[in-house]
Amino acid sequence: MELSDLKIFQAVVKAGGVTRAAEQLHRVQSGVTTRIRQLERKLGTRLFIREGKRMILTPTGRRLLDYAERLLDLSAEAEAAMRNPEPGGVFRLGAMESTAATRLPAPLAELNRRYPAVVPRLRTGNPVQLSAALLAGKIDAALVSEPVASEAFEQIDAFEEETVIVTARNHPAIDDGHAVPRAMIVFEKGCPHRRLLEAWFSVRGEAPQQIIELASYHAMIGCVLAGMGAALLPKSVLDTFPESARLRCHALPAGMNRLKTLYIWRRQAGSPNIAAFAKILQSAIDGKRHSGRVA
């Protein structure tokens, strides 16, 4: 069924007949009659009992009227929402797990404070997964580590993470040629921290003897505490871990100890919600610059 069919049907019901409905719709009477008959044929049922010029709803017609009014109201609501420049409705945001755990609470709280009509929906994943979800239209925007395919997305800087290698507290200091961890505890392929740790091994001309893949930072830190290997993590994640004192942090070389997180969305697919969250992120960055703090 087309919305125009339902609009004509609703007009005939309210007017009590075709003639007055045609006048209200600024259509010819024969055209309205034809559309009603076509709708009845399409549905395979009579919608009206015809008594001269009067049109009385059948029981089936009364059922359709309820659906028609709901659909037409929803259509009007959708049209109004599209014309409304104010943020509102569902905002589907993707983020890496570390970002969701440590960086998102504050800006999401600010989003709720400024724009209570916005309903955030969060999805976590690695940058490859989130970029694919953006291109498929499954999320509206995402927070991912660089690099991203700049030709496909709009982007702004969001956060900068300090990264460190962590081991059990009794692990010796990792220096040139000494105490290289035998096992590497990582997320699945596509994780930026795994990529950075692999690059660190490569620069040293070495390779881990074992790779242990896990699905959460807490599981990774637990294995590190047990002495099973080393992991590369954002320092902000360690700051939230209650037993971080039992870990030892090892600095990465300059150029490998920072990961920038970008806020991205598909080109030509901006929205008031996307812009509102970008404004909040940018305000936080500007505030930290003015206070002399690093993001």
C-alpha positions as CSV (number, residue, x, y, z in Angstrom):
1,M,0.0,0.0,0.0
2,E,1.1,3.5,-0.7
3,L,0.7,6.3,1.8
4,S,-1.2,8.3,-0.9
5,D,-3.8,5.5,-1.0
6,L,-4.2,5.6,2.8
7,K,-4.5,9.4,2.7
8,I,-7.4,9.2,0.2
9,F,-9.0,6.4,2.1
10,Q,-8.8,8.4,5.4
11,A,-10.2,11.5,3.7
12,V,-13.2,9.5,2.3
13,V,-13.9,8.2,5.8
14,K,-13.8,11.6,7.4
15,A,-15.8,13.3,4.7
16,G,-18.4,10.5,4.6
17,G,-18.3,10.2,0.9
18,V,-16.3,10.6,-2.3
19,T,-17.6,14.0,-3.4
20,R,-16.6,16.0,-0.3
21,A,-13.3,14.1,0.0
22,A,-12.4,15.0,-3.6
23,E,-13.1,18.7,-2.8
24,Q,-10.9,18.6,0.3
25,L,-8.1,16.8,-1.6
26,H,-8.4,19.0,-4.6
27,R,-8.9,16.0,-6.9
28,V,-11.6,15.0,-9.4
29,Q,-14.3,12.8,-8.0
30,S,-13.7,10.0,-10.5
31,G,-10.0,9.8,-9.6
32,V,-10.8,9.4,-5.9
33,T,-13.4,6.7,-6.7
34,T,-10.8,4.8,-8.9
35,R,-8.2,4.9,-6.1
36,I,-10.6,3.5,-3.5
37,R,-11.6,0.7,-5.9
38,Q,-8.0,-0.1,-6.7
39,L,-7.2,-0.2,-3.0
40,E,-10.1,-2.7,-2.4
41,R,-8.9,-4.9,-5.2
42,K,-5.3,-4.8,-3.9
43,L,-6.5,-5.8,-0.4
44,G,-9.1,-8.3,-1.8
45,T,-11.8,-7.0,0.4
46,R,-14.6,-4.3,0.5
47,L,-13.8,-1.3,2.6
48,F,-17.1,0.6,2.3
49,I,-20.8,-0.1,2.0
50,R,-22.2,2.3,-0.6
51,E,-25.5,3.9,0.2
52,G,-26.1,6.4,-2.6
53,K,-23.5,9.1,-2.1
54,R,-22.8,7.9,1.5
55,M,-19.8,5.7,2.2
56,I,-20.0,3.5,5.3
57,L,-17.1,1.6,6.6
58,T,-17.2,-2.2,6.7
59,P,-15.7,-4.0,9.7
60,T,-12.5,-4.6,7.6
61,G,-12.5,-0.9,6.7
62,R,-12.6,0.1,10.3
63,R,-9.5,-2.2,10.9
64,L,-7.7,-0.5,8.0
65,L,-8.6,2.9,9.3
66,D,-6.7,2.3,12.6
67,Y,-3.6,1.2,10.7
68,A,-3.9,4.0,8.2
69,E,-4.1,6.7,10.9
70,R,-1.0,5.3,12.7
71,L,1.0,5.0,9.5
72,L,0.1,8.5,8.4
73,D,0.9,10.0,11.8
74,L,4.2,8.2,11.8
75,S,4.9,9.5,8.3
76,A,4.2,13.0,9.4
77,E,6.4,12.5,12.5
78,A,9.3,11.2,10.3
79,E,8.9,14.2,7.9
80,A,9.0,16.6,10.8
81,A,12.1,14.9,12.2
82,M,13.9,15.2,8.9
83,R,13.2,18.9,8.8
84,N,14.2,19.5,12.4
85,P,17.8,20.6,12.7
86,E,17.9,19.7,16.4
87,P,19.6,16.5,17.5
88,G,17.2,13.7,18.5
89,G,16.3,10.1,18.1
90,V,18.6,7.1,18.1
91,F,22.4,7.8,17.6
92,R,24.3,4.6,16.7
93,L,27.9,5.0,17.9
94,G,30.7,2.6,17.4
95,A,33.9,2.5,19.5
96,M,36.9,0.4,20.3
97,E,36.6,-1.4,23.6
98,S,39.4,0.7,25.3
99,T,37.7,3.9,24.2
100,A,34.3,2.7,25.4
101,A,35.7,1.8,28.8
102,T,37.8,4.8,29.5
103,R,37.0,7.8,27.2
104,L,33.3,7.6,26.4
105,P,31.6,8.0,29.8
106,A,32.2,11.7,30.0
107,P,31.3,12.8,26.5
108,L,28.2,10.5,26.5
109,A,27.1,12.1,29.8
110,E,27.5,15.5,28.3
111,L,25.5,14.5,25.2
112,N,22.7,13.4,27.5
113,R,22.9,16.6,29.4
114,R,22.8,18.9,26.4
115,Y,20.6,16.8,24.1
116,P,18.2,14.6,26.2
117,A,16.2,13.8,23.0
118,V,19.2,11.8,21.7
119,V,19.2,8.1,22.5
120,P,22.7,6.6,22.2
121,R,23.3,3.0,21.1
122,L,26.8,1.8,21.5
123,R,28.6,-1.0,19.5
124,T,32.2,-2.0,20.1
125,G,34.7,-3.5,17.7
126,N,38.1,-3.0,16.1
127,P,38.7,-0.3,13.5
128,V,38.2,-2.7,10.6
129,Q,34.9,-3.9,11.9
130,L,33.6,-0.4,12.8
131,S,34.7,1.1,9.4
132,A,32.8,-1.8,7.6
133,A,29.7,-1.1,9.8
134,L,29.8,2.5,8.9
135,L,30.0,1.8,5.2
136,A,27.1,-0.7,5.5
137,G,25.0,1.9,7.3
138,K,24.8,-0.1,10.5
139,I,26.1,2.7,12.7
140,D,26.2,6.5,12.3
141,A,29.7,7.3,13.5
142,A,32.6,5.6,15.2
143,L,35.7,6.2,17.3
144,V,38.6,4.4,15.8
145,S,42.4,4.6,15.8
146,E,44.2,6.0,12.8
147,P,44.8,5.4,10.0
148,V,41.4,5.4,8.3
149,A,40.4,5.5,4.7
150,S,40.2,9.3,4.4
151,E,38.5,9.2,1.0
152,A,35.5,7.4,2.5
153,F,35.0,9.2,5.8
154,E,34.9,12.7,7.4
155,Q,37.0,12.8,10.5
156,I,38.1,14.9,13.5
157,D,40.7,14.2,16.2
158,A,39.1,12.9,19.3
159,F,41.7,11.5,21.8
160,E,45.4,10.6,21.9
161,E,46.3,7.6,23.9
162,E,49.7,6.8,25.5
163,T,50.5,3.2,25.0
164,V,52.8,1.0,27.2
165,I,53.9,-2.6,27.3
166,V,52.8,-4.3,30.5
167,T,54.2,-7.4,32.2
168,A,54.0,-9.0,35.6
169,R,55.7,-6.9,38.3
170,N,58.7,-9.3,38.6
171,H,59.5,-9.2,34.9
172,P,62.9,-7.6,34.3
173,A,63.1,-4.3,32.5
174,I,62.8,-4.6,28.7
175,D,65.8,-2.9,27.2
176,D,67.8,-3.3,24.0
177,G,68.3,-7.0,23.4
178,H,67.2,-8.1,26.9
179,A,64.1,-9.5,28.5
180,V,61.9,-9.6,25.4
181,P,58.6,-11.2,26.3
182,R,58.2,-14.7,24.9
183,A,54.4,-14.6,24.6
184,M,52.2,-11.8,23.2
185,I,48.7,-11.4,24.7
186,V,46.5,-9.6,22.1
187,F,43.1,-9.0,20.7
188,E,42.0,-10.5,17.4
189,K,43.6,-9.2,14.1
190,G,42.5,-5.6,13.3
191,C,43.2,-4.3,16.9
192,P,45.4,-1.2,16.7
193,H,47.3,-2.2,19.8
194,R,48.1,-5.6,18.4
195,R,49.3,-4.0,15.3
196,L,51.6,-1.7,17.2
197,L,53.0,-4.5,19.3
198,E,53.7,-6.5,16.2
199,A,55.5,-3.5,14.8
200,W,57.6,-3.2,18.0
201,F,58.7,-6.8,17.7
202,S,59.5,-6.3,14.0
203,V,61.6,-3.2,14.7
204,R,63.6,-5.3,17.1
205,G,64.0,-8.0,14.6
206,E,62.3,-10.5,16.8
207,A,59.0,-12.5,17.0
208,P,57.1,-13.8,20.0
209,Q,57.2,-17.5,20.5
210,Q,53.5,-17.6,21.3
211,I,50.4,-15.4,20.6
212,I,47.5,-15.6,23.0
213,E,44.3,-14.1,21.6
214,L,41.7,-12.9,24.2
215,A,38.5,-10.9,23.9
216,S,38.7,-8.4,26.8
217,Y,41.2,-6.2,28.5
218,H,40.5,-7.6,31.9
219,A,41.2,-11.1,30.6
220,M,44.4,-9.9,29.1
221,I,45.6,-8.1,32.2
222,G,44.7,-11.2,34.2
223,C,47.0,-13.3,32.1
224,V,49.7,-10.7,32.3
225,L,49.5,-10.8,36.1
226,A,49.8,-14.6,36.0
227,G,53.1,-14.2,34.1
228,M,51.8,-15.7,30.9
229,G,53.2,-12.9,28.6
230,A,53.1,-9.2,27.8
231,A,50.4,-7.0,26.4
232,L,50.4,-3.6,24.9
233,L,47.6,-1.4,26.3
234,P,46.5,2.2,26.5
235,K,47.7,3.6,29.8
236,S,44.2,5.0,30.4
237,V,43.0,1.4,30.7
238,L,45.6,0.6,33.4
239,D,44.6,3.6,35.3
240,T,41.1,2.0,35.9
241,F,42.5,-1.4,36.9
242,P,42.5,-1.9,40.7
243,E,45.5,-4.2,40.7
244,S,47.7,-2.1,38.4
245,A,50.4,-1.8,41.1
246,R,51.1,-5.5,40.5
247,L,52.0,-4.7,36.9
248,R,55.2,-3.3,35.4
249,C,55.0,-0.8,32.6
250,H,57.7,-0.6,29.9
251,A,57.9,2.5,27.7
252,L,57.8,2.2,24.0
253,P,60.2,4.1,21.7
254,A,59.2,7.6,20.6
255,G,56.9,7.4,17.6
256,M,55.4,4.1,18.8
257,N,54.1,5.3,22.2
258,R,51.1,7.2,21.0
259,L,47.9,6.2,19.2
260,K,45.4,8.9,18.0
261,T,41.7,8.1,18.1
262,L,39.6,9.7,15.4
263,Y,35.9,10.4,15.3
264,I,34.6,9.4,11.8
265,W,31.4,9.2,9.8
266,R,30.7,8.5,6.2
267,R,31.1,11.3,3.8
268,Q,27.8,13.1,2.8
269,A,26.0,11.2,5.6
270,G,26.3,13.8,8.4
271,S,23.4,14.5,10.8
272,P,22.5,16.7,13.7
273,N,23.4,13.9,16.1
274,I,26.8,13.4,14.5
275,A,27.5,17.1,14.6
276,A,26.4,17.4,18.2
277,F,28.7,14.7,19.4
278,A,31.6,16.2,17.3
279,K,31.0,19.5,19.0
280,I,31.2,17.9,22.5
281,L,34.5,16.1,21.6
282,Q,35.9,19.3,20.1
283,S,35.0,21.2,23.3
284,A,36.8,18.7,25.4
285,I,39.9,18.9,23.2
286,D,39.9,22.7,23.3
287,G,39.4,22.7,27.1
288,K,42.5,20.5,27.6
289,R,44.6,22.6,25.3
290,H,43.7,25.7,27.3
291,S,44.5,24.0,30.5
292,G,47.8,22.6,29.1
293,R,46.8,19.0,29.5
294,V,47.4,16.3,27.0
295,A,44.4,14.5,25.6
